[in-house]
Amino acid sequence: MGAPYCFVCERNILRLGQPSHARWVGPNGKAYCSMHFVQRFGHDEKLVRLDGYEPPAKVKPPQAKQAGPRSQPRKQSEAVEA
């Protein structure tokens, strides 16, 4: 079973972008990501982990391209001819 999505994030996918994975069951029985859980129920509400939740596999961010010699600004000569 893959990680389920937060129903609030799925509903607002056009405004919020890619939906977040749901980790917590709210008092109303719906699955929420951490942000929407706290937004709806505050920090005092007891966190109940979603049954069968497995965090998604971590994906390494793409490596930044290394700057080549042409991408560095040229130093101007400070030598003064006499």
N, C-alpha and C positions, 0 to 999 in steps of 0.2 A: 504494500500500500504506500503510495506517495504521500507527501505532506499535503494536507488540505489547505485551501486558501481561506483567508479571512473573508467572510461574506460582504463586509462593508467595502473592502478593497476591490472585490470582484464587481460589485455594483457600480463603483465609481472608477472603473478601469480607464475610461477616456480622460478623466480629470487627474487621477493619481498616477497613472502609468501601470507598470507590471504589478499584479497583486502580491501582497505579502502572504507568507505562510502563516496559518493559524496555529497557535500553541496552547491557547487557554480556552476553557469553557466558561462562558459568562453565566450569571445567575439565571438568565433567561434560556439557557441550554444551547445557545448558538456559539459557534467557534469564532474566536477573535485573534488577531495579531496583537502583540504587546501594546502597540501605540493605540489602537482603537479600544482595547480592553480598559486601559487606564483612562482614556478620554471619556468613555461611557460610565465607568463605575468608580473611578478614582483610585488612589493608592491604598486605601484602607480595605478594599475588597480582597477576600482570600483568593489566591491563585490556585486554580484547579487545572492541572495539566491535561491536555487532550489525550484520550486513550489512543495508543498506537502511533503517536506523533514521533516521527523520525526527522531530524533536521536534514534539509537538502544537502546534497554533496557540495563541498566547497569548490568553487571554481577560482583558479588563480587569475588575477587581473592580467591583461596583456602587458608585456614588458615594453617600456619606453624605448624608442629607437635611440641608439647611441649617436651622439653628435660626431659628425665626420669633420675633417679639417676644413672643408669649404663652408660649413655652417658657423664657424667661429669668426668673429669680427677680426679684421686685420689690424695689427698694431701699426700705428704711424711712426715713422722714424723721428726721433727727437734730436738727432744729430744736426748740429748747425755747422755749415761749412764756413770756414774763415777766408 
